């Protein structure tokens, strides 16, 4: 079962959910595939809530490595993110909307819920102001959980541009 969040704007009809980030989004770099770190965001080109790239912060990753140095070697997710950050080091473009490729978006911030506070089905105001109308973006985790959603696989270059077999037949999908 997967939990999700609903988002909406208090000033217009913009609404969506974190399910836009579900599925398998990969950077295809040579023969390597890396899962794309992503979050829900407000894309002003799509005019919707959609998945947006979150580029790995190489400085923060190396700081984490130093913290665990001597305790254990970086494994799993951290090791993959370090390798990905290294491959993306020479990236020329800003993060993109994973739907349309635009750079014109805002990431919807995570809401920190303190201990003992109700979280399910309770609307929470984010600190995000919708640039189009000036409304505030709200979030709510509904009581409903979704099973068996349709997962899609999508592939992108290291610059965040979506590729398909039709556009790049040499890639092995």
C-alpha atoms as an extended CHARMM CRD file, in Angstrom:
* protein
*
       173  EXT
         1         1  UNK       CA              0.0000000000        0.0000000000        0.0000000000  PROA      1               0.0000000000
         2         2  UNK       CA              1.3290000000        3.4460000000       -0.9110000000  PROA      2               0.0000000000
         3         3  UNK       CA              0.5280000000        6.6630000000        0.9140000000  PROA      3               0.0000000000
         4         4  UNK       CA              0.1310000000        9.8220000000       -1.0920000000  PROA      4               0.0000000000
         5         5  UNK       CA             -0.6350000000       13.5020000000       -0.6200000000  PROA      5               0.0000000000
         6         6  UNK       CA             -3.1840000000       15.7420000000       -2.2900000000  PROA      6               0.0000000000
         7         7  UNK       CA             -2.1820000000       19.3170000000       -3.1400000000  PROA      7               0.0000000000
         8         8  UNK       CA             -4.3190000000       22.3130000000       -4.0700000000  PROA      8               0.0000000000
         9         9  UNK       CA             -4.1280000000       26.0700000000       -4.4320000000  PROA      9               0.0000000000
        10        10  UNK       CA             -6.3320000000       28.3270000000       -2.3210000000  PROA      10              0.0000000000
        11        11  UNK       CA             -6.5680000000       30.9140000000       -5.1160000000  PROA      11              0.0000000000
        12        12  UNK       CA             -7.4000000000       28.9110000000       -8.2520000000  PROA      12              0.0000000000
        13        13  UNK       CA             -8.3640000000       25.4360000000       -9.4800000000  PROA      13              0.0000000000
        14        14  UNK       CA             -4.8150000000       23.9830000000       -9.4330000000  PROA      14              0.0000000000
        15        15  UNK       CA             -4.8410000000       20.5630000000       -7.7770000000  PROA      15              0.0000000000
        16        16  UNK       CA             -2.9940000000       17.2730000000       -7.9850000000  PROA      16              0.0000000000
        17        17  UNK       CA             -1.3210000000       14.5870000000       -5.9310000000  PROA      17              0.0000000000
        18        18  UNK       CA              2.0570000000       13.0690000000       -5.1720000000  PROA      18              0.0000000000
        19        19  UNK       CA              1.1090000000       10.0830000000       -7.3460000000  PROA      19              0.0000000000
        20        20  UNK       CA              2.6300000000       12.0830000000      -10.2310000000  PROA      20              0.0000000000
        21        21  UNK       CA              6.0210000000       10.9610000000       -8.8740000000  PROA      21              0.0000000000
        22        22  UNK       CA              5.0980000000        7.2710000000       -8.9120000000  PROA      22              0.0000000000
        23        23  UNK       CA              6.6280000000        4.9910000000      -11.4960000000  PROA      23              0.0000000000
        24        24  UNK       CA             10.1850000000        4.3650000000      -12.5780000000  PROA      24              0.0000000000
        25        25  UNK       CA             12.0530000000        7.4490000000      -13.7650000000  PROA      25              0.0000000000
        26        26  UNK       CA             15.6510000000        6.7630000000      -14.8170000000  PROA      26              0.0000000000
        27        27  UNK       CA             18.6620000000        8.6490000000      -16.0860000000  PROA      27              0.0000000000
        28        28  UNK       CA             20.0440000000        6.5320000000      -18.9260000000  PROA      28              0.0000000000
        29        29  UNK       CA             23.7560000000        7.3960000000      -18.9690000000  PROA      29              0.0000000000
        30        30  UNK       CA             25.5940000000        5.0910000000      -21.3550000000  PROA      30              0.0000000000
        31        31  UNK       CA             24.7490000000        1.5890000000      -20.2040000000  PROA      31              0.0000000000
        32        32  UNK       CA             23.9530000000        2.7780000000      -16.6640000000  PROA      32              0.0000000000
        33        33  UNK       CA             20.5250000000        3.5410000000      -15.2570000000  PROA      33              0.0000000000
        34        34  UNK       CA             20.0280000000        5.6440000000      -12.1640000000  PROA      34              0.0000000000
        35        35  UNK       CA             16.7520000000        6.3300000000      -10.4330000000  PROA      35              0.0000000000
        36        36  UNK       CA             15.9170000000       10.0430000000      -10.6990000000  PROA      36              0.0000000000
        37        37  UNK       CA             15.4190000000       11.7770000000       -7.3460000000  PROA      37              0.0000000000
        38        38  UNK       CA             12.1150000000       13.6320000000       -7.7180000000  PROA      38              0.0000000000
        39        39  UNK       CA              9.3470000000       15.3740000000       -5.8540000000  PROA      39              0.0000000000
        40        40  UNK       CA              5.9990000000       16.8860000000       -6.6530000000  PROA      40              0.0000000000
        41        41  UNK       CA              6.1560000000       20.4460000000       -7.9180000000  PROA      41              0.0000000000
        42        42  UNK       CA              4.0380000000       23.1600000000       -9.4920000000  PROA      42              0.0000000000
        43        43  UNK       CA              5.0560000000       23.4550000000      -13.1550000000  PROA      43              0.0000000000
        44        44  UNK       CA              4.0740000000       26.7750000000      -14.7310000000  PROA      44              0.0000000000
        45        45  UNK       CA              4.5890000000       25.4500000000      -18.2550000000  PROA      45              0.0000000000
        46        46  UNK       CA              2.3530000000       22.3690000000      -17.7460000000  PROA      46              0.0000000000
        47        47  UNK       CA              0.0960000000       24.4030000000      -15.4340000000  PROA      47              0.0000000000
        48        48  UNK       CA             -0.1840000000       21.3480000000      -13.2130000000  PROA      48              0.0000000000
        49        49  UNK       CA              1.2800000000       19.4990000000      -10.2730000000  PROA      49              0.0000000000
        50        50  UNK       CA              3.8380000000       17.1170000000      -11.6970000000  PROA      50              0.0000000000
        51        51  UNK       CA              7.0830000000       15.2610000000      -10.9550000000  PROA      51              0.0000000000
        52        52  UNK       CA             10.2060000000       17.4560000000      -10.9730000000  PROA      52              0.0000000000
        53        53  UNK       CA             13.9050000000       16.5910000000      -10.7360000000  PROA      53              0.0000000000
        54        54  UNK       CA             15.8150000000       17.0430000000       -7.5100000000  PROA      54              0.0000000000
        55        55  UNK       CA             19.4940000000       17.0890000000       -8.4420000000  PROA      55              0.0000000000
        56        56  UNK       CA             21.8370000000       15.4040000000       -5.9660000000  PROA      56              0.0000000000
        57        57  UNK       CA             23.7940000000       17.8660000000       -3.8160000000  PROA      57              0.0000000000
        58        58  UNK       CA             27.3750000000       16.6420000000       -4.1300000000  PROA      58              0.0000000000
        59        59  UNK       CA             28.5750000000       18.6530000000       -1.1170000000  PROA      59              0.0000000000
        60        60  UNK       CA             25.8710000000       17.2080000000        1.1460000000  PROA      60              0.0000000000
        61        61  UNK       CA             26.5530000000       13.6730000000       -0.1150000000  PROA      61              0.0000000000
        62        62  UNK       CA             30.2860000000       13.9390000000        0.5750000000  PROA      62              0.0000000000
        63        63  UNK       CA             29.5000000000       15.3140000000        4.0390000000  PROA      63              0.0000000000
        64        64  UNK       CA             27.3610000000       12.2210000000        4.7290000000  PROA      64              0.0000000000
        65        65  UNK       CA             30.1960000000        9.9850000000        3.5070000000  PROA      65              0.0000000000
        66        66  UNK       CA             32.6300000000       11.6910000000        5.9060000000  PROA      66              0.0000000000
        67        67  UNK       CA             30.1540000000       11.1800000000        8.7770000000  PROA      67              0.0000000000
        68        68  UNK       CA             30.0000000000        7.4270000000        8.1840000000  PROA      68              0.0000000000
        69        69  UNK       CA             33.6690000000        7.0310000000        7.1860000000  PROA      69              0.0000000000
        70        70  UNK       CA             35.2800000000        4.3670000000        9.3120000000  PROA      70              0.0000000000
        71        71  UNK       CA             31.8850000000        3.0620000000       10.4310000000  PROA      71              0.0000000000
        72        72  UNK       CA             30.9530000000        1.4460000000        7.1330000000  PROA      72              0.0000000000
        73        73  UNK       CA             31.2730000000        1.9210000000        3.4040000000  PROA      73              0.0000000000
        74        74  UNK       CA             28.4840000000        3.8270000000        1.6700000000  PROA      74              0.0000000000
        75        75  UNK       CA             26.0330000000        1.2470000000        0.4010000000  PROA      75              0.0000000000
        76        76  UNK       CA             22.7670000000        1.1280000000       -1.4530000000  PROA      76              0.0000000000
        77        77  UNK       CA             21.0270000000        4.4310000000       -1.9830000000  PROA      77              0.0000000000
        78        78  UNK       CA             23.8860000000        6.6290000000       -0.7250000000  PROA      78              0.0000000000
        79        79  UNK       CA             26.4840000000        4.9140000000       -2.9400000000  PROA      79              0.0000000000
        80        80  UNK       CA             24.1980000000        5.2510000000       -5.9730000000  PROA      80              0.0000000000
        81        81  UNK       CA             23.5740000000        8.9340000000       -5.2460000000  PROA      81              0.0000000000
        82        82  UNK       CA             27.3170000000        9.6190000000       -4.9150000000  PROA      82              0.0000000000
        83        83  UNK       CA             27.9660000000        7.9690000000       -8.2800000000  PROA      83              0.0000000000
        84        84  UNK       CA             25.0400000000        9.8230000000       -9.8560000000  PROA      84              0.0000000000
        85        85  UNK       CA             26.2290000000       13.1810000000       -8.4700000000  PROA      85              0.0000000000
        86        86  UNK       CA             29.6500000000       12.4950000000       -9.9650000000  PROA      86              0.0000000000
        87        87  UNK       CA             28.1400000000       11.7280000000      -13.3930000000  PROA      87              0.0000000000
        88        88  UNK       CA             25.9380000000       14.8410000000      -13.2330000000  PROA      88              0.0000000000
        89        89  UNK       CA             28.7890000000       17.1010000000      -12.1010000000  PROA      89              0.0000000000
        90        90  UNK       CA             29.2460000000       18.5400000000      -15.6030000000  PROA      90              0.0000000000
        91        91  UNK       CA             25.5340000000       18.8850000000      -16.2530000000  PROA      91              0.0000000000
        92        92  UNK       CA             24.7660000000       22.1820000000      -17.9660000000  PROA      92              0.0000000000
        93        93  UNK       CA             21.0430000000       22.5670000000      -17.2940000000  PROA      93              0.0000000000
        94        94  UNK       CA             18.9510000000       23.3870000000      -14.2500000000  PROA      94              0.0000000000
        95        95  UNK       CA             16.5310000000       20.7710000000      -12.8270000000  PROA      95              0.0000000000
        96        96  UNK       CA             13.5330000000       20.1170000000      -15.0730000000  PROA      96              0.0000000000
        97        97  UNK       CA              9.8750000000       19.2280000000      -14.9230000000  PROA      97              0.0000000000
        98        98  UNK       CA              9.8560000000       15.5300000000      -15.8210000000  PROA      98              0.0000000000
        99        99  UNK       CA              6.6510000000       15.9500000000      -17.8190000000  PROA      99              0.0000000000
       100       100  UNK       CA              7.4600000000       18.8520000000      -20.1710000000  PROA      100             0.0000000000
       101       101  UNK       CA             11.1770000000       19.5660000000      -19.5960000000  PROA      101             0.0000000000
       102       102  UNK       CA             10.6220000000       23.1400000000      -18.4090000000  PROA      102             0.0000000000
       103       103  UNK       CA             12.7650000000       24.8120000000      -15.7510000000  PROA      103             0.0000000000
       104       104  UNK       CA              9.8280000000       27.0020000000      -14.7090000000  PROA      104             0.0000000000
       105       105  UNK       CA              8.5600000000       25.1970000000      -11.6150000000  PROA      105             0.0000000000
       106       106  UNK       CA              8.5290000000       25.2940000000       -7.8380000000  PROA      106             0.0000000000
       107       107  UNK       CA              9.1190000000       22.2220000000       -5.6830000000  PROA      107             0.0000000000
       108       108  UNK       CA              6.3210000000       21.6330000000       -3.1840000000  PROA      108             0.0000000000
       109       109  UNK       CA              8.0530000000       21.5630000000        0.2020000000  PROA      109             0.0000000000
       110       110  UNK       CA              7.6780000000       18.6700000000        2.5880000000  PROA      110             0.0000000000
       111       111  UNK       CA              5.5660000000       19.4300000000        5.6330000000  PROA      111             0.0000000000
       112       112  UNK       CA              7.2150000000       18.6240000000        8.9310000000  PROA      112             0.0000000000
       113       113  UNK       CA              4.5860000000       17.2680000000       11.2790000000  PROA      113             0.0000000000
       114       114  UNK       CA              5.5380000000       17.3620000000       14.9330000000  PROA      114             0.0000000000
       115       115  UNK       CA              4.9620000000       14.3960000000       17.2600000000  PROA      115             0.0000000000
       116       116  UNK       CA              1.4280000000       13.9530000000       18.5000000000  PROA      116             0.0000000000
       117       117  UNK       CA             -0.1170000000       16.0870000000       15.7640000000  PROA      117             0.0000000000
       118       118  UNK       CA             -2.8770000000       14.7620000000       13.5680000000  PROA      118             0.0000000000
       119       119  UNK       CA             -1.6170000000       14.0900000000       10.0690000000  PROA      119             0.0000000000
       120       120  UNK       CA             -4.2480000000       12.1120000000        8.1960000000  PROA      120             0.0000000000
       121       121  UNK       CA             -6.9000000000       14.0740000000        6.3450000000  PROA      121             0.0000000000
       122       122  UNK       CA             -5.8020000000       17.3610000000        7.9590000000  PROA      122             0.0000000000
       123       123  UNK       CA             -5.0900000000       20.2190000000        5.5130000000  PROA      123             0.0000000000
       124       124  UNK       CA             -1.7020000000       21.8640000000        6.0650000000  PROA      124             0.0000000000
       125       125  UNK       CA             -0.4970000000       25.0820000000        4.4870000000  PROA      125             0.0000000000
       126       126  UNK       CA              2.9160000000       24.8980000000        2.8250000000  PROA      126             0.0000000000
       127       127  UNK       CA              5.1000000000       27.9850000000        2.5600000000  PROA      127             0.0000000000
       128       128  UNK       CA              4.6910000000       27.9080000000       -1.2350000000  PROA      128             0.0000000000
       129       129  UNK       CA              2.8650000000       30.7570000000       -2.9660000000  PROA      129             0.0000000000
       130       130  UNK       CA              1.4270000000       29.9240000000       -6.3940000000  PROA      130             0.0000000000
       131       131  UNK       CA              3.1330000000       32.4170000000       -8.7350000000  PROA      131             0.0000000000
       132       132  UNK       CA              0.2420000000       32.3820000000      -11.2110000000  PROA      132             0.0000000000
       133       133  UNK       CA             -2.5230000000       33.5460000000       -8.8590000000  PROA      133             0.0000000000
       134       134  UNK       CA             -0.8840000000       34.3470000000       -5.5050000000  PROA      134             0.0000000000
       135       135  UNK       CA             -2.8000000000       31.5870000000       -3.7100000000  PROA      135             0.0000000000
       136       136  UNK       CA             -1.2630000000       29.3480000000       -1.0770000000  PROA      136             0.0000000000
       137       137  UNK       CA             -0.4850000000       25.6860000000       -1.7640000000  PROA      137             0.0000000000
       138       138  UNK       CA             -2.0320000000       23.2640000000        0.7300000000  PROA      138             0.0000000000
       139       139  UNK       CA             -1.3460000000       19.5800000000        1.3280000000  PROA      139             0.0000000000
       140       140  UNK       CA             -3.3800000000       16.7940000000        2.8980000000  PROA      140             0.0000000000
       141       141  UNK       CA             -2.6980000000       13.0960000000        3.3450000000  PROA      141             0.0000000000
       142       142  UNK       CA             -6.0570000000       11.4150000000        2.7130000000  PROA      142             0.0000000000
       143       143  UNK       CA             -7.2770000000        8.4380000000        4.6920000000  PROA      143             0.0000000000
       144       144  UNK       CA             -7.3600000000        6.4040000000        1.4830000000  PROA      144             0.0000000000
       145       145  UNK       CA             -4.2980000000        4.4810000000        0.3250000000  PROA      145             0.0000000000
       146       146  UNK       CA             -3.8960000000        3.2410000000       -3.2240000000  PROA      146             0.0000000000
       147       147  UNK       CA             -2.7540000000       -0.2280000000       -4.2760000000  PROA      147             0.0000000000
       148       148  UNK       CA             -1.7740000000       -1.4860000000       -7.6940000000  PROA      148             0.0000000000
       149       149  UNK       CA             -1.1830000000        1.8100000000       -9.4460000000  PROA      149             0.0000000000
       150       150  UNK       CA             -0.0040000000        1.6840000000      -13.0440000000  PROA      150             0.0000000000
       151       151  UNK       CA              3.7840000000        2.1250000000      -12.9050000000  PROA      151             0.0000000000
       152       152  UNK       CA              5.4030000000        3.6200000000      -15.9360000000  PROA      152             0.0000000000
       153       153  UNK       CA              9.0530000000        3.5320000000      -16.9810000000  PROA      153             0.0000000000
       154       154  UNK       CA             10.5210000000        6.7400000000      -18.3310000000  PROA      154             0.0000000000
       155       155  UNK       CA             14.0920000000        7.4490000000      -19.3870000000  PROA      155             0.0000000000
       156       156  UNK       CA             16.0110000000       10.7230000000      -19.4630000000  PROA      156             0.0000000000
       157       157  UNK       CA             19.4330000000       11.9940000000      -20.5120000000  PROA      157             0.0000000000
       158       158  UNK       CA             21.7290000000       13.3800000000      -17.8300000000  PROA      158             0.0000000000
       159       159  UNK       CA             20.3990000000       16.8330000000      -18.8360000000  PROA      159             0.0000000000
       160       160  UNK       CA             16.8800000000       15.7370000000      -17.8440000000  PROA      160             0.0000000000
       161       161  UNK       CA             15.5070000000       15.4200000000      -21.3830000000  PROA      161             0.0000000000
       162       162  UNK       CA             13.1190000000       12.5070000000      -21.8680000000  PROA      162             0.0000000000
       163       163  UNK       CA             14.1960000000        9.9190000000      -24.4170000000  PROA      163             0.0000000000
       164       164  UNK       CA             12.1860000000        7.1750000000      -26.0650000000  PROA      164             0.0000000000
       165       165  UNK       CA             12.9900000000        4.3910000000      -28.4790000000  PROA      165             0.0000000000
       166       166  UNK       CA             11.6100000000        6.6140000000      -31.2590000000  PROA      166             0.0000000000
       167       167  UNK       CA             13.9510000000        9.5080000000      -30.3970000000  PROA      167             0.0000000000
       168       168  UNK       CA             17.0030000000        7.4380000000      -29.4160000000  PROA      168             0.0000000000
       169       169  UNK       CA             16.8120000000        3.9180000000      -30.9490000000  PROA      169             0.0000000000
       170       170  UNK       CA             20.3870000000        3.1060000000      -29.8530000000  PROA      170             0.0000000000
       171       171  UNK       CA             19.3760000000        3.0520000000      -26.1800000000  PROA      171             0.0000000000
       172       172  UNK       CA             18.5260000000       -0.3510000000      -24.7750000000  PROA      172             0.0000000000
       173       173  UNK       CA             15.1360000000        0.0590000000      -23.0880000000  PROA      173             0.0000000000
